[in-house]
Amino acid sequence: MLVDDVDHPTLSADDRHHLERVLRVRPGDPLTVGDGAG
């Protein structure tokens, strides 16, 4: 998941919908986030 700030990640409503409904991520499931900067 790409976010603007890896220290304080926030998700848009569209990202949250995709995680919950498409990928079926549940509370407590681990996520890997990055800012795209490498």
N, C-alpha and C positions, 0 to 999 in steps of 0.2 A: 504494500500500500504506500503510495507516495503522499507525503504531507509537506506543508510549507516549513514547519518547525518541528524537528524530531524531539525536542525537549518538551514541547507542549502540543502534541498532535491533536488536531480536531478533524472531524469528518463532516462532509457536507451531507445533506439529506439524501442525495443520490448515492453517495458512497455507502452510507449506512444501509439504504435499501438493498443495494447490490450485495453487501456482505451478509445481511440477514436473510434475504429472499432467494438470491441466486446461489451464493456460496454456502448458505445455511450455517454461518458462523454463529455460535451461541456465546452468551456471557461466560467469561472465564477461559474461552479458547485463546491460545496464543496467536498474536499477529506480529509480523515483521514489518516495520515501517522504515522508510528512507525518505530523503529529501531530493534525491536525484542528482546530488552533487558528487556522488562517488565517494 
